[in-house]
Amino acid sequence: MDTFASRLKYARTLRHLSQAALARKCGLSQSAIASYERGTRKEPSKILALASALEVNAHWLGEGQGPTFPVQPAGLSLGETTWPFRSINPQLFWSLPLSDREAAERALATFIDGLLKARTP
C-alpha cells in the first residue's frame, strides 16, 4: 500500500464501511471518498477526520509511515499504561472495530470479576 488511495480503501474495507458510510462519518461527500480512492483527488483536506472515522493512525493514512493502528487508547501517555498481554499483539486488538474492542473489554472485565469473587471467602 504505497499510495494514500490504496491505504484509504484498505482501511475503509477493513472497517466494513461503504464509501457513503465513511463519508457520513467524516463529513465528506461520497464522491470525495471515491475520488481519493481512485487517486484523482490528491490532497486530503480532512485527513484527521478520515483517520478518526477509520480508527487508524493519521500519519500512516497520509504518508504510509508509522503504525497502521493506534497502539494505545487516546488520552493516555506512554507512562500511564503498558500493554498487559504477552500473547496478544496490541495492534491486532486496536485493529478491531470499536464495538468488538468494547465486547472484548466487557468479556475480560467479567472474567476478572469472576476470578476475584472466587478468591474471596
C-alpha positions as CSV (number, residue, x, y, z in Angstrom):
1,M,0.0,0.0,0.0
2,D,2.2,2.7,-1.3
3,T,-0.4,5.4,-2.0
4,F,-2.9,7.3,0.0
5,A,-5.6,5.9,-2.3
6,S,-4.7,2.3,-1.5
7,R,-4.4,2.9,2.2
8,L,-7.7,4.7,2.4
9,K,-9.5,1.9,0.5
10,Y,-7.8,-0.8,2.6
11,A,-8.8,0.9,5.9
12,R,-12.3,1.5,4.7
13,T,-12.9,-2.1,3.7
14,L,-11.2,-3.3,6.9
15,R,-13.8,-1.4,8.8
16,H,-16.6,-2.8,6.6
17,L,-17.7,0.7,5.5
18,S,-19.1,1.7,2.2
19,Q,-17.8,4.9,0.7
20,A,-21.1,6.6,1.6
21,A,-20.9,5.4,5.3
22,L,-17.3,6.7,5.6
23,A,-18.4,10.0,4.0
24,R,-21.1,10.4,6.6
25,K,-18.7,9.5,9.5
26,C,-16.1,12.2,8.5
27,G,-18.2,14.9,6.9
28,L,-17.1,14.4,3.3
29,S,-19.2,13.5,0.2
30,Q,-19.2,10.0,-1.2
31,S,-17.8,11.4,-4.4
32,A,-14.8,12.9,-2.5
33,I,-14.1,9.4,-1.0
34,A,-14.4,7.8,-4.4
35,S,-12.0,10.4,-5.9
36,Y,-9.5,9.8,-3.1
37,E,-9.7,6.1,-3.7
38,R,-9.2,6.5,-7.5
39,G,-6.3,8.7,-6.8
40,T,-7.8,11.6,-8.8
41,R,-8.1,13.8,-5.7
42,K,-4.7,14.1,-4.1
43,E,-4.7,16.5,-1.1
44,P,-6.9,15.1,1.7
45,S,-8.0,18.3,3.5
46,K,-9.7,16.2,6.2
47,I,-7.0,13.6,6.9
48,L,-7.6,13.8,10.6
49,A,-11.4,13.3,10.2
50,L,-10.8,10.3,7.8
51,A,-8.2,8.7,10.2
52,S,-10.5,9.2,13.2
53,A,-13.5,7.7,11.3
54,L,-11.4,4.8,10.2
55,E,-9.7,4.4,13.6
56,V,-6.2,4.4,12.0
57,N,-3.1,6.4,12.5
58,A,-3.3,9.7,10.5
59,H,0.4,9.7,9.7
60,W,0.1,6.1,8.3
61,L,-3.0,7.1,6.3
62,G,-1.5,10.2,4.8
63,E,2.2,9.3,4.4
64,G,2.3,5.5,4.8
65,Q,4.6,5.8,7.8
66,G,4.3,4.6,11.4
67,P,1.9,2.0,12.7
68,T,-1.4,1.5,10.9
69,F,-3.4,1.4,14.1
70,P,-3.0,3.3,17.4
71,V,-1.3,1.1,20.0
72,Q,-2.9,2.7,23.0
73,P,-6.1,4.5,23.7
74,A,-6.4,8.2,23.2
75,G,-5.7,10.3,26.2
76,L,-3.1,8.0,27.8
77,S,0.6,8.8,27.7
78,L,3.2,6.0,27.5
79,G,4.0,6.4,31.2
80,E,0.4,5.7,32.3
81,T,-0.1,2.3,30.8
82,T,1.7,-0.6,29.2
83,W,0.2,-3.5,27.2
84,P,-0.5,-6.2,29.8
85,F,-0.9,-9.2,27.5
86,R,2.2,-11.1,26.3
87,S,0.3,-13.4,23.8
88,I,-1.9,-10.7,22.2
89,N,-0.5,-8.3,19.8
90,P,-1.8,-4.8,20.7
91,Q,-2.1,-3.8,17.0
92,L,-4.4,-6.7,16.4
93,F,-6.6,-5.5,19.3
94,W,-6.6,-1.9,18.1
95,S,-7.4,-3.0,14.5
96,L,-10.8,-4.3,15.7
97,P,-13.8,-2.1,15.3
98,L,-14.7,-0.2,18.4
99,S,-17.8,-2.4,19.1
100,D,-15.6,-5.5,19.1
101,R,-13.0,-3.9,21.3
102,E,-15.8,-2.9,23.8
103,A,-17.1,-6.5,23.7
104,A,-13.6,-7.9,24.4
105,E,-13.3,-5.4,27.3
106,R,-16.6,-6.4,28.8
107,A,-15.7,-10.1,28.5
108,L,-12.4,-9.5,30.2
109,A,-14.0,-7.5,33.0
110,T,-16.5,-10.3,33.6
111,F,-13.7,-12.8,33.7
112,I,-11.6,-10.8,36.1
113,D,-14.6,-10.2,38.3
114,G,-15.2,-13.9,38.5
115,L,-11.6,-14.6,39.4
116,L,-11.8,-12.0,42.2
117,K,-15.0,-13.4,43.6
118,A,-13.6,-17.0,43.5
119,R,-10.7,-15.8,45.8
120,T,-12.8,-14.2,48.5
121,P,-14.0,-16.5,51.2
